[in-house]
Amino acid sequence: MSTEFVDNDRKPVGYGRMLRKEDPRFVRGKGRFIDDVQLPGMLHLALLRAPIAHGRILGVDTTAAEAHPKVKLVVTGAMLAERGLAWMPTMSGDVQAVLATDKVRFQGQEVAFVVAEDRYAARDALELIDVEYEQLPAVANVRTALDPAAPVIRDDLAGKTDNHCFDWETGDRAATEAAFADADVVVSQDMVYPRVHPAPLETCGAVADYDAVDGGLTLWCTTQAPHAHRTLYALVSGLPEHMIRVISPDIGGGFGNKVPIYPGYVCAIVASLLTGEPVKWTEDRSENLTSTAFARDYIMHGELAATRDGRILAIRTRVLADHGAFNGVAAPTNYPAGFFGVFTGSYDIRAAYCAMTAVYTNKAPGGVAYSCSFRITEAVYLIERLVDCLAFELELDPVELRLANLLRPEQFPYTTRTGWVYDSGNYEATLREALRIADYDGLRREQRDKRARGELMGIGVSFFTEAVGAGPRRDMDIMGLGMADGAELRVHPTGKAVLRVSCQTQGQGHETTFAQIVAEEIGIPPADIKVVHGDTDQTPFGLGTYGSRSTSVSGAAAAMVARKVRDKARLIASAMLEISVADLVWDKGSFAVVGDPTSCVTIQDIAMHAHGTGELPDGVEGSLEAQVHYNPENLTYPNGAYICVVDVDPDTAVVTVRRFVAVDDCGTRINPMIIEGQVHRGLTDGVGMALMEMIAFDDDGNCLSGSLMDYLLPSALEVPDWQTGFTVTPSPHHPIGAKGVGESATVGSPPAVVNAVMDALKPYGLRHADMPLTPSRLWEAMRGNPQPP
Ligand code: PCD
């Protein structure tokens, strides 16, 4: 069943619509997630978290908790400090407390842990720990974090006298100022991309199992990057790397949330080392929302310079970035602001400049690539909102304005003013396809009629370019680990194959699409190719799955390793057919003698021969397998045009997303059905961020969004039937021409929704309101009282 082709006119090999191989286990409830891992004698860990955002720890009394009959162990920060484990490095060169020793720096921070016989006892015993705090004033407002009077959060850092985290700039300041000086028109707009949370269905967790006899540690954990995590655990704990095995089982959604290393994972390891038993830690929903990595939280001031007839000349932006209490950004080392540098978007812009200041606040750490390749969501939102602001000022149609400024096909490969080399695209064709599907002119006519009747209908357009597939080793690493990925392929004697990859599916369907990539190259049906991933003992090294990098990097590795196997198969076929390799032709799955298609051997015949007793060509070893390590030459640059149609209720300011057209160009499409699923997911995400989601804090740094009653996620009720389309502009450097797509829709949709709402509210003279566009916020804005973000 799992190999059934929905697109039945294709041969059952290679690319095309295909039901997911993983579905039978998921729909039967047979997936194996972290909480399904049960080991004999397993103990349970619970974390005590700070009730306040900022406070000095005066004392921790664990006596009563230790006396609990089911408690095996209680550990405080002080105890970890004795072992040199109270602090750990973050992925961005900062340090983060595993358990607080001196101060707590955000509400929900880890202070102590209990290990008990069962989960309930561990939780109960937390209540028996008595922590005495001296409450300190909290820095909850990013705008005042750098005030001289602001309390210093990171007094653990030697010589630190303020809350400054880092400064970053990109582009050419002088050229940009000159372009602005020459411009007929300048539009400027302040905008906030609020703090949001990836909120995966499955929260984070781990099971650590240390074997004191052989010195090996097995860690099952919710990680998007098992190999990188293993190396980091080895470096931090001093355990030898070859004795650490990280297993990432089925993952119930990642969305960037499962890229960082969290204190809970480290505590589970420590607990297993100390007790000699396996220890499980599973987060609850509030812990996930309040203490694991957030995303966005950028306050942006953007400006566009243009000619009066709508030629965009330059873009300039200042960003104030809230990084929380510890800089927990997970992005390549040299990119503290992720890939925000692509803020010139999809346009032919002559000059660009960005200056960013990042600060510490008393909030949870993070800054992860939540459904975007490291801050591209923020960059795309900035430029796409600014383009609409410019259209508003010039009274131009936002589509016309975009068409006049989009990069043209002959400009690729195109180097942006901030140094990114866009590989390929046909932006106008992509936008025109979206206009066609949406019947843009018809929509505008409908809007005119409705406006005349006092109804608020809005049409929003966005065009995005993403930069995914991090990344070339020369430019990108995470904590010194280059971002290249391995792949290993073994074809067994009967012609069935096993592909081993380092990336880690979290629901994207790699077990299906990666089998399809190999199938396309060597002609073995996808059903006969097993994809092994998520276990460092079973797979070659690589940096994992985030920033939509799997297809661009591991997918390329899979194609390359299959080609390597095919090359070997060709040599063996030449011996089998007793003909020179030059006289062989490949036809997906078999080699035949040129001009004599009946003299042929299939890949399955070759596999048996390779493992058998027959003659092999000189210098060719038996078996049919290969390994590669693929270092991408460049990122891939998927792009797309989105059109959103909304209705806004004039009395309640409730927004209804009525239609949404998404045309994506991700180059060669491996499995269109999976791509559509990915796009639907991302669009839903985008509607959520535009209209509902925000992690909010009060003035004391109390998190107000610690449950799904307070942090609203979109459901099927809030979203329309998505209409998708595509264009195909292959990536020139990727072996199969594919670009990533997993996050495209999250990146491209928020500005389309906001542009649509602003378009609906044009009769009110409104040009901008900040996300999330909740009814109360919009209602105030419609009455001329915009709420402070
Ligand atoms: N594809 C195809 N074709 C093309 C492309 C692609 O077919 N051209 C497909 C593949 O193969 C896969 C998918 O699709 O399966 C996706 O892909 P990509 O784009 O490469 O991506 P990846 O890497 O794989 O993944 C990742 C992503 C991300 S990143 C995110 S957020 C999200 C997405 O993915 N997540 C998730 N999606 C998803 N889904 C699900 N289900 N779940 C999840 O969790 Mo980050 O950075 O992490 O934030």
Residues whose N, C-alpha, C, O or C-beta is under 5 A from the ligand:
A	BS01	PCD	G253 G254 F255 G256 A369 Y370 S371 C372 Q506 G507 Q508 G509 H510 T513 T545 Y546 G547 S548 R549 S550 T551 S552 C666 G667 T668 R669 I670 N671 I674 I675 A738 K739 G740 V741 G742 E743
